Each structure stands twice: as C-alpha cells, then as structure tokens.
Amino acid sequence: MADWTRQRTWDEVNEGDELDPVEIPITVHRLVVEAGANRDFAQIHHNTEVAQAQGAPEMYANNVFIQGWWERCTREFIGLDGRIRKVGPFRMKIFNVVGETSTTKGRVTRKWEDEGDHLVEIEMWTETPKGVSVGPGPVVVSLPKA
C-alpha cells in the first residue's frame, strides 16, 4: 500500500527502478462494479455464458479496468504531486478472467527533461498465472524536482 505522506522526486528516480507490484483479484463483484462505473455493459465482462460463446474461457476484465490498475500502480510510485501524462498504448494478449489474480508491474525505462518538465517513462505490464496478459506499454509521468 502506498505511503501518501511521501512524495517521490525526479532526482531520486533512476532507470531500472521497479515499481511495487499491485495484485488484483478478479472477482465477479469487481467486474460488475467496474462495468457500471464506466458504463461498459457488454455482457462478456460480467456473464460467463456470453463470454464463453464469444471464445473467452470466462468473463474477463475490459481495457478500462486494466488501465485503471496501471494508473493505480503508477500513482503509488509517483505520489500525489506527480502527474500522469500518458498511458499506453497497450495490447491485451490474453484474458484477465474471473477467479484469477492479475499483477500489474512496472520499471523505469527513461528519464529526461523537456522545457522545464522532469519526465519519466515507465514500462508497464499486467500478468496472470498464464503469463503477460497486457503490455508491455509506456506510461509517461512528470515529477517534482527536489
């Protein structure tokens, strides 16, 4: 869990730094709540029979669900004063299905300055027990300078 009293600065970030992973138990409740929150009522995301009829092994998380977890993992790393500039693009490779736990991870791949902004690029991905399900893809953030 993040320590929201601590703010990470650009000066203390290094290429190769790894973000703390965020584990996401994929539950029916979580998928239904997420579908209502983002108004994605496609039944493949909350109905097993419909998902299986479309070729999925089970109901599964949609891209906005995964993007939200990428943002959470990033936010916990950059702190409240950091700014998320860009998420993605990313590609969904295998399903994040109900009953499994997905884990979102990241690693700093680039650090630079541009017109006074202190920028960091993070390579993000999500894994299931079957392997990498989403990503890798970039997240670009700006951080305060110490």
C-alpha positions as CSV (number, residue, x, y, z in Angstrom):
1,M,0.0,0.0,0.0
2,A,1.2,3.5,-0.8
3,D,2.6,5.9,1.7
4,W,0.7,9.0,0.7
5,T,2.8,11.2,3.1
6,R,5.9,10.6,0.9
7,Q,6.4,12.4,-2.4
8,R,8.9,10.9,-4.8
9,T,11.0,13.4,-6.7
10,W,12.6,13.2,-10.2
11,D,16.1,13.4,-8.7
12,E,15.6,10.1,-6.8
13,V,14.3,8.1,-9.7
14,N,16.7,6.0,-11.8
15,E,16.4,4.0,-15.0
16,G,15.8,0.4,-13.9
17,D,13.8,1.2,-10.8
18,E,11.0,-1.2,-10.3
19,L,7.5,-0.2,-9.1
20,D,5.9,-2.1,-6.3
21,P,3.5,-4.6,-8.0
22,V,-0.2,-4.3,-7.5
23,E,-2.2,-7.6,-7.2
24,I,-5.8,-7.6,-8.5
25,P,-8.1,-10.4,-7.6
26,I,-10.5,-10.6,-10.5
27,T,-13.9,-11.2,-8.9
28,V,-17.5,-11.1,-10.3
29,H,-18.3,-8.3,-7.9
30,R,-15.3,-6.2,-9.1
31,L,-16.2,-6.8,-12.8
32,V,-19.8,-5.8,-12.3
33,V,-18.9,-2.7,-10.3
34,E,-16.4,-1.7,-12.9
35,A,-18.9,-2.2,-15.7
36,G,-21.3,0.1,-14.0
37,A,-18.7,2.7,-13.2
38,N,-17.5,3.1,-16.8
39,R,-20.8,2.2,-18.5
40,D,-19.4,-0.8,-20.4
41,F,-22.3,-3.2,-20.2
42,A,-21.0,-5.7,-22.7
43,Q,-22.0,-9.0,-21.2
44,I,-18.7,-10.6,-22.0
45,H,-17.4,-8.7,-18.9
46,H,-19.9,-10.0,-16.4
47,N,-21.6,-13.1,-17.9
48,T,-19.8,-16.4,-18.2
49,E,-22.1,-17.9,-20.8
50,V,-21.8,-14.9,-23.1
51,A,-18.0,-14.7,-22.7
52,Q,-17.6,-18.4,-23.5
53,A,-19.9,-18.1,-26.5
54,Q,-17.5,-15.4,-27.8
55,G,-14.5,-17.7,-27.3
56,A,-13.3,-16.5,-23.9
57,P,-12.7,-19.0,-21.1
58,E,-14.6,-17.0,-18.6
59,M,-15.9,-13.4,-18.1
60,Y,-13.0,-11.0,-18.1
61,A,-11.7,-7.5,-17.3
62,N,-12.0,-4.9,-20.0
63,N,-9.3,-2.5,-21.1
64,V,-10.5,0.4,-18.9
65,F,-10.3,-1.9,-15.9
66,I,-6.7,-2.7,-16.7
67,Q,-5.9,0.9,-17.5
68,G,-7.2,1.9,-14.0
69,W,-4.8,-0.6,-12.4
70,W,-1.9,0.7,-14.5
71,E,-2.8,4.2,-13.2
72,R,-3.0,2.9,-9.6
73,C,0.4,1.2,-9.8
74,T,1.9,4.4,-11.3
75,R,0.2,6.7,-8.8
76,E,1.6,4.7,-5.9
77,F,5.1,5.1,-7.4
78,I,4.9,8.8,-8.3
79,G,3.0,10.2,-5.3
80,L,0.2,12.8,-5.2
81,D,2.2,15.6,-6.7
82,G,3.4,13.6,-9.7
83,R,1.4,13.9,-12.9
84,I,0.4,11.1,-15.2
85,R,0.9,12.5,-18.8
86,K,0.2,9.4,-20.9
87,V,-1.0,5.8,-20.5
88,G,-0.4,3.4,-23.4
89,P,-0.8,2.3,-26.0
90,F,-1.1,-1.2,-24.7
91,R,-2.2,-4.5,-26.2
92,M,-4.3,-7.1,-24.4
93,K,-2.8,-10.5,-25.2
94,I,-4.7,-13.0,-23.0
95,F,-7.8,-12.6,-20.9
96,N,-7.7,-11.4,-17.2
97,V,-10.5,-13.8,-16.1
98,V,-12.7,-14.0,-13.0
99,G,-11.2,-16.3,-10.4
100,E,-7.6,-15.4,-11.1
101,T,-5.3,-12.8,-9.6
102,S,-3.6,-10.4,-12.0
103,T,-0.5,-8.5,-11.1
104,T,0.5,-5.1,-12.6
105,K,4.2,-4.3,-12.6
106,G,6.4,-1.5,-14.0
107,R,10.0,-0.5,-14.5
108,V,11.5,2.9,-15.2
109,T,13.0,2.9,-18.7
110,R,13.8,6.6,-19.4
111,K,14.3,9.8,-17.5
112,W,14.7,13.2,-19.2
113,E,13.9,16.9,-19.0
114,D,11.9,18.8,-21.6
115,E,11.1,22.5,-21.5
116,G,11.4,22.6,-17.7
117,D,9.3,19.4,-17.1
118,H,11.0,16.5,-15.4
119,L,9.7,13.4,-17.2
120,V,9.9,9.6,-16.6
121,E,8.8,6.8,-18.8
122,I,7.7,3.6,-17.1
123,E,7.2,0.3,-19.0
124,M,4.1,-1.3,-17.5
125,W,2.6,-4.7,-17.9
126,T,0.0,-7.0,-16.3
127,E,0.5,-10.7,-15.7
128,T,-1.9,-13.6,-14.9
129,P,-0.9,-17.0,-13.8
130,K,-0.7,-17.8,-17.5
131,G,1.8,-15.1,-18.3
132,V,1.8,-11.5,-19.6
133,S,-1.7,-10.6,-20.4
134,V,-1.5,-6.9,-21.2
135,G,1.5,-4.9,-22.4
136,P,4.2,-4.0,-22.1
137,G,3.3,-0.4,-22.8
138,P,4.5,3.0,-21.8
139,V,3.3,5.4,-19.1
140,V,4.8,8.9,-19.1
141,V,4.8,10.9,-15.9
142,S,6.2,14.2,-14.6
143,L,7.7,14.5,-11.2
144,P,8.6,17.5,-9.0
145,K,12.3,18.2,-8.8
146,A,13.9,18.2,-5.3
